[in-house]
Amino acid sequence: MDTDALLQNWGPLIGAVLLALVAVSVIVTLLGRSARGQLRQRARELSRRRSEFEVSRNKLRRAERKLAALQERAARVPPRQLHETGEAVEDARALVAIAHDRVLVAANLLRRVICEEFPPARHDSLRARYLPDDNPDKRPFSY
């Protein structure tokens, strides 16, 4: 292909490139909407939420350790600093609760995808793979 052919046929070439880009984006979108795509997306979301929960729980532990250390030497610590550290512990507890709720929501969304998009014969294996901490209580209901 020489430069004269490129100059004469630049329109169809650009159209072919744009058409290829549109086709790739449509294929990626369709794959993302498939059952496997939804499952992967929800599993990634659950993993991200679990890691956020671990980070917030570690921050809570650090804040509690700091508060305990300050309370041990309360006679030498300004009351304002002790009060601020106590508030930081309360904030960290609230963030842990929020992160835990987000983990529960993400796990529920993953469960929903498994139940709605896959046949019942695969439910147990998918739950065991993606939700290993799901241990149903086999005991009968009691007060």
C-alpha positions in Angstrom: 0.0 0.0 0.0 1.5 3.3 -1.1 0.8 6.9 0.0 -1.5 7.5 -3.0 -3.8 4.6 -2.0 -3.8 5.9 1.6 -4.7 9.5 0.5 -7.5 8.2 -1.7 -9.0 5.8 0.8 -8.4 7.5 4.1 -12.2 7.6 4.9 -12.8 3.9 4.8 -9.6 3.2 6.8 -10.7 5.6 9.6 -14.2 4.1 9.5 -12.8 0.6 9.8 -10.7 1.6 12.8 -13.7 3.3 14.5 -15.9 0.2 13.7 -13.2 -2.0 15.3 -13.2 0.1 18.5 -17.0 0.1 18.7 -17.0 -3.7 18.2 -14.4 -4.2 21.0 -16.4 -2.0 23.4 -19.6 -3.9 22.6 -18.0 -7.2 23.2 -16.5 -6.1 26.5 -19.9 -4.8 27.6 -21.6 -8.0 26.7 -19.1 -10.1 28.5 -19.5 -7.9 31.6 -23.2 -8.5 31.5 -22.9 -12.2 31.2 -23.4 -14.5 34.3 -19.7 -15.1 34.6 -19.0 -11.4 34.2 -21.4 -10.4 36.9 -20.0 -13.1 39.2 -16.4 -11.9 38.7 -17.5 -8.2 39.2 -19.4 -9.0 42.5 -16.5 -11.2 43.7 -14.0 -8.4 43.2 -16.4 -6.0 45.0 -16.6 -8.4 47.9 -12.9 -8.8 48.1 -12.4 -5.1 48.0 -15.0 -4.6 50.8 -13.3 -7.2 52.9 -9.9 -5.6 52.6 -11.5 -2.2 53.5 -13.0 -3.9 56.6 -9.6 -5.3 57.6 -8.0 -1.9 57.2 -10.7 -0.2 59.3 -10.5 -2.9 62.0 -6.7 -2.5 62.2 -7.2 1.3 62.6 -9.6 0.6 65.5 -7.1 -1.7 67.2 -4.4 0.9 66.9 -6.7 3.6 68.3 -7.7 1.3 71.2 -4.1 0.6 72.0 -3.3 4.3 72.0 -6.3 5.0 74.3 -5.2 2.3 76.7 -1.7 3.6 76.8 -3.0 7.2 77.5 -5.3 5.9 80.2 -2.4 4.1 81.9 -0.7 7.5 82.3 -3.8 9.6 82.7 -2.3 11.6 85.5 0.3 13.0 83.1 -1.8 13.4 80.0 -3.8 16.5 79.2 -7.6 15.7 79.5 -8.1 17.2 76.0 -5.8 14.6 74.5 -7.5 11.8 76.3 -10.9 13.0 75.2 -9.8 13.4 71.6 -8.4 9.9 71.6 -11.6 8.5 73.0 -13.6 10.2 70.3 -11.2 8.8 67.7 -11.9 5.3 69.1 -15.6 5.9 68.8 -15.2 7.1 65.2 -13.1 4.1 64.4 -15.8 1.8 65.8 -18.4 3.5 63.7 -16.2 3.1 60.6 -15.8 -0.6 61.4 -19.5 -1.0 61.7 -20.0 0.7 58.3 -17.3 -1.4 56.7 -18.9 -4.6 58.1 -22.3 -3.6 56.7 -20.7 -3.0 53.3 -19.2 -6.5 53.4 -22.6 -8.0 54.2 -24.2 -6.1 51.3 -21.5 -7.2 48.9 -21.8 -10.8 50.0 -25.6 -10.6 49.6 -25.2 -9.2 46.1 -22.8 -12.0 45.2 -25.3 -14.5 46.6 -28.1 -13.0 44.5 -26.0 -13.3 41.3 -25.3 -16.9 42.1 -29.0 -17.7 42.8 -30.4 -15.8 39.8 -27.8 -16.4 37.1 -26.7 -19.9 37.6 -28.5 -23.3 37.7 -29.3 -24.7 41.1 -26.9 -27.6 40.6 -24.0 -25.2 40.7 -25.1 -23.1 43.7 -23.3 -25.1 46.3 -20.0 -25.2 44.5 -20.1 -21.5 43.7 -21.0 -20.5 47.2 -18.2 -22.8 48.5 -15.8 -21.1 46.1 -16.8 -17.4 46.5 -18.3 -17.4 49.9 -16.2 -19.8 52.0 -17.3 -18.2 55.3 -21.0 -19.1 54.7 -21.6 -21.9 57.1 -25.3 -22.4 57.5 -26.4 -23.3 61.0 -27.8 -26.8 60.8 -29.4 -26.7 64.2 -33.1 -26.4 64.4 -34.5 -23.0 65.4 -34.8 -22.5 69.1 -35.1 -19.6 71.5 
